[in-house]
Amino acid sequence: MSTSTVLNDEEWLKLLEYVAETYSDVTLSRGFTYFKQGQVISLSISDARLVQAKVDGSEAYRVSLNLNKLKEGSCTCPVHGACKHQAAVMMELADRLGYPATQIMNAKMQLKRAASQATSESAMMNLPTMSVSGWQQFLDQYTVSIKPSYDQGIYAQQLRSHLSTLMNVAIPFSEQDQGFFELHQSLFLLRKIKGQNTQGGTNFFTSSAIYKIYDEILSWLKEQANRLAFSESSERLEATFAYLRTQMADQKGHSYQDFGVYCALWNEWMTSEIATALSYAPKEIEAIKTSIADDSAATPSVSAALAYLHLLTSQPNIAWAVLAEGLAFKDTPAYLFVTFFDHLQDNANWKELVDWLTKTAVFFNNPRTRELDTYANYWQKAVARFPEAEELMWQAFESLLPRSYTLIENVLYEQGKWKAWLEMQILQGHDPLFHRVSVLQPIEKEAPQLLLPYYHQAVNHYVGLKNRHDYKAAVRLLKRLEKVYKKMKQPGHWETFFAGFVDRHSRLRALQEELRKGKLLG
């Protein structure tokens, strides 16, 4: 008889139901041992779907199964029915028919999974009519079998892999709803990993997984936001904002992933439909104000979101006041302000940007801050378009000393303020050999006279050390100094200086030898 006609999927579920109702876990476990040890030594199936098998136990037992009437099965062992020998035969039969034998051993669990899957498939068809919160509840239920891992990256990948199976189902979404549902799958992943963070504390695996998902969401919004068709999906958009508000209210401390997504979504809406977005902003502001009437919802993320909306509606002073009045404002991480700087810069609000940069300087004076160079770049762009702010920029940089020393040095160089830049090199004990030749080339071209004290001081330093290695360094500097004099078209000044130099150090034979090797002396 063809094995393909013995059992179909519906009959397989009936077999599992019979096993779950009739067999104990102990009996199934012993039957699985017999099956794995190959103790089912023969098995045949008749056209009438009668199974005859022999099982090698303490002696050879004959087992009969009627697939049409499962309760009529029998065994020649002392138990006669629902025994480990019958269980082993059913597992052998399952294996031959291409069904997992483990499903027989775990029949109760398998039936629960099947029921859950059937429920999920029914729920999938209802997804287009569900609310955003309904989507999140569905995703919770759909992934309930995925257990957290210590490595949250693995946990996130398992969740993502399970969610990908939704792609195989023809859910009757509109194009816009399909886009929003994809976004909410990513927001679901972010929520799940944050939840593990809260329960188990932050570690490398947790934080890296969170930021990876966060970056993926921002990338998705940049590339796929046009699929959301904001004007045609106002209800989904408003519900998504409401969902993010809820997440921000739950995000304690200075964690701003949901805030970042919230701002990115607003930016995409502003880019495509600025008038509609701005007309809706007051309603969103009121919604946030209503939510923070309850102090438990007034988290730093929520305050930042309210401030950002005020900034979008051209109220930078109110935006700053909202931030400054928020919880633990003095502990705000510097990176948070970058979102506000970006908006002011993108909208060419240079005067307001200077004001915010001035007010936030203190937040960048922290050893853990990685955004100091970013902060300096905003200043440079602002000053390039609003020159009156240059003095404020230098005051801000000076307030960040000593951490801003390199920053100040770089800005001076980029602005071509060679005199001040060279003075900083001397104060740090540097000399021309500290730099690549290319670093000093712009100064040699634009203001070679400024290099003279830098070179002269360095030459005297190396000669004063009185050893051959440093004499060689002094000769290299002298050769470059000669070129500087030539750039200045003052060869006579070079000759006068060099003749005096050779005369002063005539007794230093090793130096004289190095000068000859360097072809500075004949």
Secondary structure as UniProt FT lines:
FT   HELIX           3..5
FT   HELIX           9..22
FT   HELIX           25..36
FT   TURN            37..38
FT   STRAND          40..45
FT   TURN            47..48
FT   STRAND          50..56
FT   STRAND          60..66
FT   HELIX           70..72
FT   STRAND          74..75
FT   TURN            78..79
FT   HELIX           84..97
FT   HELIX           101..105
FT   HELIX           107..126
FT   HELIX           127..129
FT   HELIX           132..142
FT   TURN            143..145
FT   HELIX           152..164
FT   HELIX           165..168
FT   HELIX           175..200
FT   HELIX           204..224
FT   HELIX           225..228
FT   HELIX           230..232
FT   HELIX           234..250
FT   HELIX           257..272
FT   HELIX           274..291
FT   TURN            292..293
FT   HELIX           295..297
FT   HELIX           300..312
FT   TURN            313..314
FT   HELIX           316..324
FT   TURN            327..328
FT   HELIX           329..331
FT   HELIX           335..346
FT   TURN            347..348
FT   HELIX           350..360
FT   HELIX           361..364
FT   TURN            367..368
FT   HELIX           372..385
FT   HELIX           387..389
FT   HELIX           390..399
FT   TURN            400..404
FT   HELIX           405..414
FT   TURN            415..416
FT   HELIX           418..427
FT   TURN            428..429
FT   HELIX           432..434
FT   HELIX           437..446
FT   HELIX           448..450
FT   HELIX           451..464
FT   HELIX           468..487
FT   TURN            488..489
FT   HELIX           491..504
FT   TURN            505..507
FT   HELIX           509..517
FT   TURN            518..519
//
